[in-house]
């Protein structure tokens, strides 16, 4: 069984990764030019995927590790 500390660590890592990809995507969008055309859409798609994974994981943790 997964311990409570491991669940918290996984949750924090998922949330930080979503935040980092969001910041990178917004920064790339504002930078504009060729960089924006090349990476902006891909970073936002990655953010959506990471958000989905984070939401599924957090809901699963909340369901299976109720106190």
N, C-alpha and C positions, 0 to 999 in steps of 0.2 A: 504494500500500500504506500502511496505517496504521502510524505509527511507534510505538515502545515507549512514549514519553512520552505520546502521545495516548491510548493504551490505558490507562495508569495514571491519567490525568486522568479519563477516562470512568468507570473503575471506582470511583474515589474519589467522584465526583459521584453515581453510582448508590447507593453504600453510604450516603453522607451523607443522600441524599433518603429512603431507607428508614428510617434512624434518626430523622430529623426527623418523618416522618409517624407513626412508632411513638410517639414522645414526645408529639406533639400528640394522638394518639388516646387514649393512657393518661391524659393530663391532662384531656381532655374527659370521659372516663369517670369520673374521680374528682370532677370538678366537679359532675356530676349535674345534675338539674333539666332545664329545657327545652333547654339547650345540649347536654346529653348525648343527649337524644332526637333532636335534630336532626342532630348531626354525628358522633357516636361510631361508629355503624355504617358510615357513608360513609367515614370516615377509615380504619377497619380494612379495608374493601374496597379502598381505594386502596393501603394498605400491602401487601396480598396481591398486587395487580397489579404494584406496583413491585418486590416481591421476585421475582416470576416474571421480569420483564424483567431484573433484575440477575443472577439465576442463569443465564438463557440467555446473557446477554452475557459473564459471567465464564467460563462453560464454553466458549463460542465462542472467547474470547480465549486460554484455556488450550490449546485444541485447535489453533488456527491459528498461535499464536505460541510454539510449543515451542522451547526452546533446546537 
